[in-house]
Amino acid sequence: MRAVGQVGTIAATPPHVEPVDFRRPAVLTRDQTRLLEAGFDTFARQWSTQLTAKLRVVAQVETTGVVVQTYSAYASVLPETTLMAVCTFGDGARAVLQLPLSAALAWVNQMLGGGLLADAPERELTTVEEAIIRRVLADALEDVRYSFGGLLVDDLRLESLQYKAQVAQAAPTTELMVVAWVEFSAGGHVWFGTFAIPTDRILPQLGGVRRLAPQNVTELLQRAVAEVPVEVGLRLAPVTVTSDAVLGLSVGDLLPLPHPRRRALELTVEGEPLGRAALGSNGARLACVVVSAEEGSR
């Protein structure tokens, strides 16, 4: 498995930022993640062989990461216009195999003898182009159940092709999906796509997904925030001087400060005032004694 790439672009692969839904968090164990990665990797190898035969150039399909997230979180990171192959299981549950339209158009052009397009336009497919891509995707889907072995108990079939990620509605917005990020390469060109399967199709065979109760999430978050290091300082009252005076400062010059000797210093946290404190000592070290706290600062 390699670093996760950006979805739907033809460019270098920056780090992928995985969104966290605190309303419905889910966590995969390490063993579950390995099994899922193995299934997606096997599917990618099978598709690589098929795609190489269809394009007549060496093609590579690789999965670069696997996550569990809601369908709404998944759809929100997809390009506005893309190719979404909506697939169905026998009971009607839907999965999504997504790739850039530029990849689909480049593949069609190659299969028709025109070569791989480096700058294929992002447009919807014609009737002929759609028929060709449907055959490519349908053949790839035939290997899904085999690739996952006992993790999938039903076959996938291609239902429809959609072009708008935000309106496709392949699944309820809150439904959890196992999402694999996929990298396609052929003839020196690279494209990025995804493959999303509902968790209830695959995780029961893995022993389910571990959910964190909302109160536990809040507790863990509070504990983590409480352990974040912050900078605490003491600040004298500031003095206003001209730029000319600052430029004229030299070693030995005195700069009077408008801070009374007996007035407590301002106590700050990351530069923000928290209260006031007086100078003191703790053994051989300087210390401060908090004498007041600002209202609402805690």
C-alpha positions in Angstrom: 0.0 0.0 0.0 1.3 3.5 -0.8 0.5 7.0 0.3 -3.1 7.9 -0.6 -3.4 10.1 -3.7 -5.7 12.9 -4.6 -9.0 11.9 -6.2 -10.0 12.9 -9.8 -6.9 14.7 -10.9 -3.9 14.0 -13.1 -1.1 15.3 -11.0 1.4 14.4 -8.3 -0.2 12.6 -5.3 -0.4 14.9 -2.3 -1.3 13.5 1.2 -4.9 12.5 1.5 -6.8 14.1 4.4 -9.3 11.7 5.9 -12.4 13.5 7.3 -13.7 12.3 10.7 -17.5 12.2 11.4 -17.8 12.5 15.2 -21.6 11.9 14.9 -21.0 8.4 13.6 -17.4 7.4 14.2 -16.2 3.9 13.2 -12.8 2.3 13.7 -11.3 -0.7 11.8 -8.9 -2.9 13.7 -5.5 -3.5 12.2 -6.4 -7.1 11.2 -9.7 -5.9 9.5 -7.8 -3.2 7.6 -5.2 -5.8 6.4 -8.0 -8.1 5.1 -9.8 -5.3 3.3 -6.5 -4.1 1.8 -5.7 -7.6 0.6 -9.2 -7.9 -1.1 -8.9 -4.5 -2.8 -5.3 -5.3 -3.9 -6.3 -8.6 -5.4 -9.1 -6.8 -7.3 -6.7 -4.2 -8.5 -4.3 -6.8 -9.9 -7.1 -8.6 -11.7 -8.3 -5.4 -13.2 -4.7 -4.5 -14.2 -4.5 -7.6 -16.3 -7.9 -6.9 -18.0 -7.2 -3.3 -18.6 -3.8 -4.1 -20.2 -5.5 -6.6 -22.6 -8.2 -4.1 -23.5 -6.0 -1.0 -24.0 -3.1 -3.0 -25.6 -0.6 -1.0 -23.4 0.7 -1.9 -20.0 -1.9 -0.7 -17.5 -1.6 -0.7 -13.7 -4.4 -0.4 -11.1 -3.3 0.0 -7.4 -5.2 0.7 -4.2 -3.5 3.4 -2.1 -5.6 3.4 1.0 -8.8 2.0 2.7 -11.1 3.9 5.1 -14.6 3.7 6.5 -16.7 6.8 6.2 -20.3 7.9 5.6 -21.5 8.2 2.1 -22.0 11.9 2.4 -18.4 12.4 3.5 -17.2 10.2 0.6 -19.3 12.0 -2.0 -18.2 15.4 -0.7 -14.6 14.9 -1.7 -15.3 13.7 -5.2 -15.1 16.0 -8.2 -18.3 17.8 -9.1 -18.3 16.1 -12.5 -17.0 12.5 -12.6 -17.9 9.0 -13.8 -19.7 7.1 -11.1 -20.6 3.5 -11.9 -23.4 2.6 -9.6 -23.4 -1.1 -8.9 -25.9 -3.3 -7.1 -25.8 -6.5 -5.0 -28.6 -9.1 -5.2 -30.6 -7.5 -2.4 -30.4 -4.0 -3.9 -27.6 -2.6 -1.8 -25.4 -0.3 -3.9 -21.7 0.2 -4.3 -19.8 2.9 -6.4 -16.8 2.5 -8.7 -15.7 6.0 -9.6 -13.1 7.3 -12.0 -12.4 10.6 -13.8 -14.2 11.2 -17.1 -10.8 12.0 -18.6 -9.7 8.4 -17.9 -12.8 6.9 -19.4 -12.4 9.0 -22.5 -8.7 8.3 -22.8 -9.4 4.5 -22.6 -12.2 4.7 -25.2 -10.0 6.6 -27.6 -7.2 4.1 -27.1 -9.5 1.1 -27.7 -10.8 2.7 -30.9 -7.2 3.2 -32.2 -6.8 6.9 -31.5 -4.2 6.6 -28.7 -4.3 7.6 -25.1 -5.4 11.2 -24.8 -3.2 13.2 -22.4 -5.8 16.0 -22.1 -9.1 14.3 -22.5 -12.0 16.7 -21.8 -14.2 16.3 -18.7 -17.5 15.7 -20.5 -20.3 13.2 -20.4 -19.9 10.1 -22.6 -21.7 9.6 -25.9 -23.9 6.6 -26.4 -21.1 4.7 -28.1 -18.5 5.7 -25.6 -20.8 4.7 -22.7 -21.4 1.3 -24.2 -17.6 0.6 -24.4 -17.0 1.8 -20.8 -19.9 -0.3 -19.6 -18.3 -3.4 -21.0 -14.9 -2.5 -19.4 -16.5 -1.9 -16.0 -18.8 -4.9 -16.1 -15.9 -7.2 -16.9 -14.0 -5.7 -13.9 -16.9 -6.2 -11.6 -17.0 -9.9 -12.4 -13.8 -10.3 -10.4 -14.9 -8.5 -7.3 -16.4 -11.4 -5.4 -13.5 -13.7 -6.3 -11.0 -11.0 -5.1 -12.6 -10.7 -1.7 -13.1 -14.4 -1.2 -15.3 -15.0 1.8 -15.6 -11.3 2.6 -18.3 -10.8 -0.1 -21.2 -13.3 -0.3 -22.9 -11.7 -3.3 -21.9 -10.7 -6.8 -21.9 -7.1 -8.1 -23.5 -6.0 -11.3 -23.4 -2.6 -13.1 -26.7 -0.7 -12.7 -26.1 2.8 -14.2 -23.6 5.5 -15.0 -23.9 8.8 -13.2 -21.9 12.0 -13.9 -22.7 14.2 -10.9 -21.3 13.0 -7.6 -23.5 15.3 -5.4 -26.8 14.1 -7.0 -26.1 10.5 -7.7 -27.6 9.4 -4.3 -26.1 5.9 -4.6 -26.7 5.3 -0.9 -28.3 7.1 2.1 -26.1 10.0 3.3 -25.4 8.5 6.7 -24.7 4.9 5.4 -21.2 3.8 6.2 -19.0 2.8 3.3 -15.7 1.0 3.0 -13.8 3.3 0.6 -10.7 2.3 -1.3 -8.6 5.0 -3.1 -7.5 3.8 -6.5 -4.7 4.8 -8.8 -4.8 4.0 -12.5 -1.8 4.3 -14.8 -1.3 3.5 -18.5 1.0 4.8 -21.2 2.6 7.3 -18.9 -0.7 8.8 -17.7 -2.1 8.6 -14.2 -5.7 9.0 -12.9 -7.2 8.6 -9.5 -10.5 7.1 -8.5 -12.4 5.3 -5.7 -14.3 2.1 -5.0 -16.9 2.3 -2.2 -18.8 -0.7 -0.8 -21.5 -0.6 1.9 -20.1 -1.8 5.2 -23.0 -4.1 5.9 -22.0 -6.1 2.7 -18.5 -6.8 3.9 -17.8 -6.1 7.6 -20.1 -8.8 9.1 -17.7 -11.3 7.7 -14.9 -9.4 9.4 -16.6 -9.4 12.8 -18.2 -6.0 12.4 -16.8 -2.5 12.9 -15.9 -1.1 16.3 -18.0 2.0 17.1 -17.1 4.5 19.7 -20.0 5.7 21.9 -20.6 9.5 21.6 -19.9 10.1 25.3 -16.6 8.1 24.9 -15.6 10.3 21.9 -16.3 13.4 23.9 -14.2 12.1 26.8 -11.3 11.2 24.6 -11.4 14.5 22.8 -11.4 16.4 26.1 -8.6 14.3 27.4 -6.5 15.0 24.2 -7.2 18.7 24.3 -6.2 18.8 28.0 -2.8 17.3 27.1 -2.0 19.9 24.4 1.1 21.9 25.5 0.6 25.7 25.6 2.9 28.6 26.2 2.3 30.6 29.4 4.0 34.0 29.9 4.1 37.1 32.0 3.7 40.5 30.3 4.5 44.0 31.4 2.3 46.9 30.3 3.4 47.9 26.8 5.0 51.2 25.9 4.4 53.1 22.7 7.4 54.6 21.0 8.1 56.0 17.5 10.0 54.1 14.8 12.7 56.7 14.9 13.3 56.0 18.6 13.5 52.3 18.0 16.0 52.7 15.2 18.1 54.9 17.5 18.4 52.4 20.3 21.9 51.2 21.2 23.5 49.2 24.0 23.1 50.9 27.4 20.0 53.0 26.5 17.1 53.0 28.9 13.5 52.5 27.8 11.0 53.5 30.5 8.0 51.2 30.9 4.6 52.5 32.2 4.3 49.5 34.5 4.0 50.4 38.2 6.5 48.4 40.4 3.8 47.0 42.6 1.3 46.2 39.9 0.9 42.5 39.1 2.0 41.3 35.6 -0.4 40.1 33.0 -0.6 36.3 32.8 -1.0 35.1 29.2 -1.6 31.8 27.4 -0.5 31.6 23.8 -0.5 35.4 23.9 -4.1 35.7 25.1 -4.6 37.3 28.6 -5.8 34.9 31.3 -5.4 36.9 34.4 -2.7 38.6 36.6 0.2 37.2 38.6 2.8 38.6 40.9 6.5 37.7 40.7 7.8 35.2 43.4 10.2 32.4 43.7 10.3 28.6 44.0 13.6 27.6 45.5 16.3 29.0 43.2 13.9 29.7 40.4 11.6 32.6 39.6 7.9 31.8 39.8 4.6 33.7 39.7 1.6 33.7 42.0 -1.8 34.0 40.3 -3.7 36.8 42.0 -6.7 37.1 39.6 -8.3 35.5 36.6 -10.3 37.3 33.9 -14.0 36.5 33.8 -14.8 33.8 31.2 -11.1 33.0 30.5 -11.3 29.4 31.7 
